[in-house]
Amino acid sequence: MENSQTEKLWYLCQGELQEELPAEKFNMWIRPLQLMREEASLVLLAPNSFVRDEVSQRYFPRLLELVRRFDAPDTGLSIRIGNLEQPAGNGACAAGARAKSNGVGNGKASPPQAGSGLIREFTFDNYVEGKSNESARAAAMHVGEKPGKHYNPLVIYGGTGVGKTHLMHAVGHLILNGGSQKRVMYVHSERFIADMVEAIRNGTMPGFKKYYRSSDVLLLDDINFFTDKKRTQEEFFHIFNSLKNTGKQIVVTCDCLPADIQGMESRIVSRLNNGFVALVDVPDVETRVAILHKKADALGVELSDEVAFLIAERIRSNVRELEGALNRIHAKANFTGTTVDKRTAEEALEDILTQHNRRITIENIQKKTAEYCSIRVGDLLSKSRKRQFVRPRQMAMAMAKEQTEKSLPEIGKSFGGRDHSTVLHACKKIKELMRDDPKIREDYENLRRRITG
């Protein structure tokens, strides 16, 4: 199997697991893996023993099943620690072995150091820019070119599956590809927590602290996982200060503005806000189409604009769902020996679209909006022009236009018999406010996550 075929096989396997697993589990355990062909067998490379052991215990049987489904019934699969920045076969286990034998601090083992943990395909070249992410991308590019100089820390926030992790990895790749000798370290917040718990249990906290403070660029994903974990926040606070005070670069992602992370210490929020805070929003339809074409090119799939727009207009919530939809269509075309056309796409996505349409209704949007804004559904439908009702009503109308297939007159009718022009005005107003008012933008994004859930 050539490299391109191996990459396509792994892409299909990831696509299936992306639909099956919660986003944070997929990003932490599956994303860091790399599939390699070695002679007659397939090998999964993990960045460290922590990932390797968890995948072996929890996900390996499913991975083997998927590999055999998409490749051959008798395909073998193994997993080991490997440096993802280097080809397999050249002492791939050595980095892991060195990490286990090198003592730090009090002479006990440090966490594994098997490369940066960066995902190979998450680069700026593979990142599609649009209005939803242009500010965040520009800031990330600046950090990648001049780490530690400006925008430190860089905080990238937004909903699930919109490309925050991709952008974070792109920063790391740009730094390394620029010839820098800086040590780049990507870590998901859950792994940071697990590493700390293990260090406390084994009495190796000096090693834990030295390991994380040794990075020149720390990329910390989903910092919102630190919520209500006081000891974790305490250690991160000191690591943050150590890195920042020595000119090291820090990049973090979270699902909302730092100030809105519940249970986060004010001193950490203050330090995050002292950096550059950038939103990655849900992409518009044109950007979604561009993303699909980029993904299709990576898969070697010929995707027409007709099919791309069909997917983009139906799948609106995030990039991850777009990728999953494309994987489904590609797999169906492979199994049936057909081309990726409109009919194949509609058949492959039939159950997803049915479930999506059943889950997201105008009534559901009204209910979720009323709950979020602490008002009654009746207030949304009333004729009242009080500000505390008008803005939620406009948000709910805009969300109904975005998330359902209903026409403007149908939406207006569902909101107390209003005219379609009222709905159109609401959509334009919310779009303007989201552009100019960070609080409205944050509220709308939070509401979208509750609705698309």
N, C-alpha and C positions, 0 to 999 in steps of 0.2 A: 504494500500500500504506500503510495507516494505521500509526501508531506501534505499536498493540497487535499488528497482524499482523507487523510487522517484528520486534518482540520475540519473538514466538512462533517465527518463522523462525530467528532467531539461537539461541533456546533449543534447537530441534531440531538445529541444526548442532553446537552445543556438546555436546549429548548424544552424538552419534556420535563426536566427537573425544575425548570423555572416556573412552570405552571403548577407543579405539585407542591413545591415548598414555599413557606413564607419568605418574603424578600430578604429579610435579614439573615435567615439560615442559608439561603442560596448564595448570597454575597460573601458570607463568612467561610463556608465550607466548600462550595462547588466552584465559584469564580476563580479562586487561587490555583486550582488544579490545571495541569497541562497534560494532554494525551500525546504520547510518543510511540512510534513504531520501532521496535528493536528486533531485528531478524524476523522470526515468525510469531512474535507475541507483542501485545500492547502493554504499555506501562503508563500509569498515572503518576506524575511527579507532584509532590506536595512541597510547599515552601519550608515546612518544619514538622517536627514530630507531633506537635499539638494538632495540626490539621490532619496529618496522616492517620493518627490514632482515632480521631473522631470519625473521619470518613470510613476507615476500616470497620469500625464498630456499628455505625448507623446507616451508611449509605452504599457500602460496597456491593451488596447483593443486587440492589436496584441498578447500580451502574453497570454491573456485569450483564444483567438482563437487557439493558438498553443497547450496550455494545453489540451483543449477539443479535439483537433484533435488526439493527441497522447495518451490521457487517456480515457475520456468518454464525450459524448455530454453535460451532465448535471453537469460536474465538476465545483465547485465554486473556486474562487481565491480571496485572499485579499493581501494587502501589508502593512507592518508596519516597524518601526525601530526596529532592533534587533542587539544584539552583536553577530557577526558571530563566535566569539571564544567560545560561550557558547551555550548549547542546547536551543531550543525554549521552551517556557512554564515556564521558571523560571524567571519571571520578565523581559522579553525581551525588554519591552518598557522603563524600568526604566532608562537605561543609557541615552536614549534620553531625558527623562523627567528631569533628573538631569542636563543635559547640558543646558536646557532651563532655569532652575531656578537658577543656580549658576552664580553670577555676577563676573566679573574680571575687573581689571584696573579701569575704571570709573564707575563701578557698573552696566554696561549693559551686556547683554548676550554674551557669547563667542560662537564660532562655535561649532556644536554638537561634543560630544566626546563619540561615541558609538563603542569603540573597535578600533583596529589597521587598519581595512579596508582590511586586508589580505585575499586573496582568498585561501580557504582551500586546494584545490588540487594542488596549485602551490608551490611544495616543491622540494628539491633536489632529493628525491626518485623518483619523476615523471618526472625528467628532463633528457633527453637523451643526453649524451655527445658524441661529434664527433670532427673532426678536425676543423670544422667551429666555435666551441664555447669553445674549451678546455681551452684556456687562460682566457677567461671571466669567465668561471665556476670556475676555480681554484682561481681566485682573489675574486670572490663572496663568495666562501666557506671560504676563509681566513678571509674576513670581517665578515661573520656570526659567526666565531669562536672567533674572537678578534675585536669586533667593536670599532672604535675610535682609534685603535692602529696604524694601517698601512693602506695604500690604502685609504686615506681620503682626498678628496672625491673619491668614486669609480664612474667612468663614463662608462656606458655601451651603446655602439652605434651600429647601424646597421639598415637595411631596415625594412619595415613593415612586421609584422607577423613572425619574425625569432626567437622569444623567449626571448626578452629583459625583458618584463614585468614579465614573469614567473620567470626568474632568480632573478629579484629584490624582488619578493615576497618570493622566497626561502631563501634569506638572512634574511628577517624578521622572517620567521618561525624558522630558525636555531637558531637565537638569543633567541626567546621566548621559544623554546623547550629545550634550554640548561639550563633552570632554571633561566634565567636572569629576574630581575625585571625592566629592562629598558623599557621605553615607546616607542614603535615602532609605527610610523605613516606613512601609505601609502597614497599618494594623487596624483591624476592626475593634471597636470599643469592647465588644464581648470578649475578644481575645485578651485585651489589656486587663480586663477584670479577672479572667481565668488565670492569666499569668501571675497576677498579684496574689490571688487566693492560694495558688500553688506555692508561691514564694513564702507566704506567711506560714503555710502548713509545713514546709520543709526547712524553715529557718534560713531562707536565702534572700531576704529582702535587700541586703547590700548589693547583691548581684543583680536583682531586678532593677534597682535604681540606677546602677551603673550602665546597665544594658540600654535603658530608654534614654538616659542622658548622653549616651555616646553617639546618638544620631545627629547628623547635620541638618536633615530635613525629616520632620516627623509628620506623617500623613495619618490622621486619626479619623476614622469613619464612624458616623452615627454616634456622636458624643451624647446624644439624648439618652443613650443607654446608661449613662452615669446617674440618672435620676434617682434621688433618695439614697444613693450609696456614698455615705459620708467618708469612709476610709478611702475609697477609690478616688473621690474628689480631692481629698487631702493630698494623696500621693501625686495625682495629676497636677494639682496646683503648684507643687514644688518642682516637678519636672518641667512644667511650662515655664516657670520663672527662670530655672537654670538655663534652658535652651534660649529663651528670649534674651536674657542678660548677656549671653555669649555670642549673640548675632546669628543664632540658628533659626531656620525657617520652620514655622508651624502652619499646617493647613488642617482644618477640621470641617466635617460636614454634620449637619443636623436637619431635622425635619421641620423646623420652625425657627423664627428669630430667637437668638440666644436669650433675650429677656422673657420669652414665653415658654422656655423649657421649665416645666414644673419640677420643683425639688432640686434645682441647681443653685449652688452657693452664689451669693451676690458678688463675691470677689472674683469668681471665675467668669461670671457673666460680664462683669466690668472689663476684664482683660480681653475677652472675646470682642466686645463692642469697641475696644480701642484699636482694633485692626480694621480690615475692610470686610464688610458683610455684603455678600452678593446673592441674589435670588436666581435660582434656576426654576423656571415656571413650566407648566405644561405647554408643549409646542403647539403652534397653530397648524392648520391643515397642510399648508405648503411645506412647512418644516417637517411635518410627519411624512409627507411623500418623499422628501429628500432623504430622510433617515432610512426609509424602506428601500430606496434605490441603493443607498450605501451598503445596507445589510445584504441586499440581494447580490450585489457585486462580490461581496466577501464570500457568499455561498456559491457563486458561479451560476446564479439563477437569472434567466432573462425575464425581467419584470416590466410589463407594459404600464404606461401611465394610467390606463383604465383600471387595471387591477390595483395599482398603488393607491389611487384615489378611492377605490371601493373600500380598501382596508382602512385608510386614513380617516375617511368620513364616518366609519362605523366604530373604530377603536380610537377613543379620544382621551382616555384618562392618563396614559403614560407611555413612555418609550418601551418599557419592558413588555407590556401587553402587545405592542406593535410587533416586537421581535418574536414573541410567542406565536402570534397569528401567522407571521411569515413562515416560521418553522413548520407549523401545521400544514400550510398550503404546500410547501416544498415536499414534506414527507408524503402527503397524499398523492402528489404528482409522481413521485418516485415509485410508490407502491402500485399505482394504477397504470403507470407508463404513459401518462398524459402530459400535456404542457401546462404551464402555470397560466391559465386563462381565467376569465370571469366566472365561468361555471364551476371550475375546480375550486376557486377561492370561496364561492358561496357555499358549496357543499362542505368544504373543510371547516368553515367557520360557523356553520348552521347552529350548532349547539351553544357556542360562545355567544353569538348574537342573540339567540333566543333567551338565554339566561340573563344577558346584559339588559335587554329590553324589558324583561319581566321584573328585574330588580330595581331599575331606575325608572320611576314614573313621576309625573308631575306631583301627584299626591305625596309620594315619598319625599320629593324635594321640598315641598311645602312643610311637611312635618319636621324634617331635619333642620331646615332654616329656622323655623319657629323655636325649636329646642335650642339651637346654637345662640340665637339672639334673645332668648328668654322672653318670648312673647307667645301669643296664641296663634294657631292657624287662622282663626277668625279675624285676627288683626291684619294678616296678609291679604285676606279677601275683602276686607272692609273698604269703605270709601274715605277713611280717615287720611288726612294729609299731615299728621304729626310725624316729625322727623324720625322718631324711634320706630315707626312702622314703614315709612316710605323707603328708607334705604334697604332694610331686609326684603321688602317686597320687590325692589328692583334687582337685588342680588338673586332672589329666587327665580324671577323671570329670566334673567340672563343665564342662570344655571339650567333652567328648563330648555332654553334654546340650544345650549351647548351639549347637554347630555341626553336629549331625547330627539326623536324624529318628528315631533309635533310642529305644525306650522305656526306662524305668528298669531293668526286668528284663533287657532285652537288653544294656544297658551293663554291668550287674553281672556278667552271664555272661561278658562279654568281659574282665573284670578278675579272672580266676581263679575264676569261679563264685560271685561274691558276691551277696548278696541286694539287692533293689531299695532296701530301707531304708538300706543302706550308701551307695548312690549318692545318695539324697536327703539324707542327713546330710552327705556330702561337699559337695554343692552349697550347702547352707545355711552350712556352715562357711567355705567359700571366700568366699561373699558377705559374711559378717560380717568376715572378715579383710581383705578388700579395702576395706571401709568404714573400718576402724580402723588398718590397717597399710599405710603408703605403699609399703614394700618389696614386700609381697605383691601389692599392686595393680600395681606396676610390672612385677613378674615375670609376672603373669598377662597383662598387656597385651602385653609382649614376646613371650610364648608365642603369644598369639592372632595377632600379626602374622606370626610364623614359619609358623603353620598355614594361615592364610587367604591369605598371601603374594600 
